Amino acid sequence: MGKINWAQKLTSRKFWLAVAAFIVGVLALFGADANTTQQVSGVILSLGAVIAYIAGEGYVDGQAASGEQKTE
């Protein structure tokens, strides 16, 4: 089995939806109310968006820095 590319996983919307679905399922199992599960899933999906943005900006900045170093 190959290595897991965590950078790609953490920027995947499918990954964050799967994490949210799992946690909401666990909350439902333990009897959490609908408001709590909705808030928790919102936080998880927001966290995924923030991580994807940070990773994307880091990638763009890294590419820009690589391009600047090659031209000098």
Backbone hydrogen bonds in HBPLUS format (Angstrom, degrees):
<---DONOR---> <-ACCEPTOR-->    atom                        ^
c    i                          cat <-CA-CA->   ^        H-A-AA   ^      H-
h    n   atom  resd res      DA  || num        DHA   H-A  angle D-A-AA Bond
n    s   type  num  typ     dist DA aas  dist angle  dist       angle   num
A0009-LYS N   A0005-ASN O   3.03 MM   4  6.35 157.1  2.08 148.5 155.8     1
A0010-LEU N   A0006-TRP O   2.85 MM   4  5.92 168.3  1.86 155.0 156.9     2
A0011-THR N   A0008-GLN O   3.34 MM   3  5.38 143.5  2.48  97.1 107.0     3
A0012-SER N   A0009-LYS O   3.09 MM   3  5.20 163.4  2.12 109.4 113.9     4
A0016-TRP N   A0012-SER O   3.28 MM   4  6.65 162.4  2.31 148.6 151.7     5
A0017-LEU N   A0013-ARG O   2.91 MM   4  6.12 153.5  1.98 149.7 157.4     6
A0018-ALA N   A0014-LYS O   2.94 MM   4  6.13 152.4  2.02 144.2 151.8     7
A0019-VAL N   A0015-PHE O   2.91 MM   4  6.24 154.6  1.98 150.2 157.5     8
A0020-ALA N   A0016-TRP O   2.91 MM   4  6.06 164.9  1.93 146.4 150.7     9
A0021-ALA N   A0017-LEU O   2.86 MM   4  6.00 161.2  1.89 146.9 152.4    10
A0022-PHE N   A0018-ALA O   2.97 MM   4  6.12 157.5  2.02 145.9 151.8    11
A0023-ILE N   A0019-VAL O   2.99 MM   4  6.23 169.3  2.00 155.9 158.3    12
A0024-VAL N   A0020-ALA O   2.87 MM   4  5.99 163.6  1.90 154.1 159.1    13
A0025-GLY N   A0021-ALA O   2.95 MM   4  6.03 151.8  2.03 140.6 148.7    14
A0026-VAL N   A0022-PHE O   2.95 MM   4  6.28 151.8  2.03 147.8 155.6    15
A0027-LEU N   A0023-ILE O   2.86 MM   4  6.13 160.2  1.90 150.8 156.4    16
A0028-ALA N   A0024-VAL O   2.88 MM   4  6.10 156.4  1.93 147.6 154.0    17
A0029-LEU N   A0025-GLY O   2.96 MM   4  6.17 150.2  2.05 142.1 150.5    18
A0030-PHE N   A0026-VAL O   3.12 MM   4  6.44 145.9  2.24 146.0 154.1    19
A0032-ALA N   A0027-LEU O   2.93 MM   5  5.28 171.6  1.93 148.3 145.5    20
A0031-GLY N   A0028-ALA O   3.08 MM   3  4.99 162.5  2.11 104.0 108.1    21
A0037-THR N   A0033-ASP O   3.17 MM   4  6.52 166.7  2.19 156.7 160.0    22
A0038-GLN N   A0034-ALA O   2.93 MM   4  6.06 152.8  2.01 146.4 154.1    23
A0039-GLN N   A0035-ASN O   2.98 MM   4  6.20 158.5  2.03 148.2 153.8    24
A0040-VAL N   A0036-THR O   2.92 MM   4  6.13 164.7  1.95 156.3 160.4    25
A0041-SER N   A0037-THR O   3.00 MM   4  6.09 164.0  2.03 144.5 149.1    26
A0042-GLY N   A0038-GLN O   3.02 MM   4  6.15 152.2  2.10 142.7 150.5    27
A0043-VAL N   A0039-GLN O   2.99 MM   4  6.27 154.6  2.06 148.8 155.1    28
A0044-ILE N   A0040-VAL O   3.00 MM   4  6.28 162.8  2.03 153.2 157.6    29
A0045-LEU N   A0041-SER O   3.00 MM   4  6.16 165.4  2.02 149.8 153.4    30
A0046-SER N   A0042-GLY O   2.94 MM   4  6.06 151.8  2.02 143.2 151.4    31
A0047-LEU N   A0043-VAL O   2.89 MM   4  6.09 156.6  1.94 149.4 155.8    32
A0048-GLY N   A0044-ILE O   3.02 MM   4  6.32 153.0  2.10 146.3 153.4    33
A0049-ALA N   A0045-LEU O   3.07 MM   4  6.36 151.1  2.16 142.6 149.6    34
A0050-VAL N   A0046-SER O   2.99 MM   4  6.30 157.1  2.05 152.1 158.0    35
A0051-ILE N   A0047-LEU O   2.96 MM   4  6.20 164.7  1.99 153.6 157.5    36
A0052-ALA N   A0048-GLY O   2.96 MM   4  6.10 159.1  2.00 146.2 152.2    37
A0053-TYR N   A0049-ALA O   2.97 MM   4  6.15 155.8  2.03 145.2 151.7    38
A0054-ILE N   A0050-VAL O   2.94 MM   4  6.18 168.0  1.95 155.0 157.8    39
A0055-ALA N   A0051-ILE O   2.90 MM   4  6.06 166.0  1.92 151.8 155.9    40
A0056-GLY N   A0052-ALA O   2.89 MM   4  5.98 157.0  1.95 144.8 151.6    41
A0057-GLU N   A0053-TYR O   2.89 MM   4  6.09 164.0  1.91 155.2 159.1    42
A0058-GLY N   A0054-ILE O   2.90 MM   4  6.05 155.6  1.96 146.6 154.0    43
A0059-TYR N   A0055-ALA O   2.92 MM   4  6.12 151.9  2.00 144.7 152.1    44
A0060-VAL N   A0056-GLY O   2.99 MM   4  6.26 163.7  2.02 150.2 154.2    45
A0061-ASP N   A0057-GLU O   2.86 MM   4  6.04 164.7  1.89 150.9 155.5    46
A0062-GLY N   A0058-GLY O   2.87 MM   4  5.98 152.7  1.94 142.1 150.1    47
A0063-GLN N   A0059-TYR O   2.89 MM   4  6.16 154.0  1.96 150.4 157.2    48
A0064-ALA N   A0060-VAL O   2.93 MM   4  6.17 155.4  1.99 148.4 155.4    49
A0065-ALA N   A0061-ASP O   2.92 MM   4  6.14 156.6  1.98 147.3 153.6    50
A0066-SER N   A0062-GLY O   2.95 MM   4  6.13 152.5  2.03 143.2 150.8    51
A0067-GLY N   A0063-GLN O   2.97 MM   4  6.17 154.5  2.03 145.1 151.7    52
A0068-GLU N   A0064-ALA O   3.02 MM   4  6.25 149.6  2.11 144.9 152.8    53
A0069-GLN N   A0065-ALA O   3.08 MM   4  6.26 154.4  2.15 145.5 151.7    54
A0070-LYS N   A0066-SER O   3.15 MM   4  6.33 148.5  2.25 144.3 151.9    55
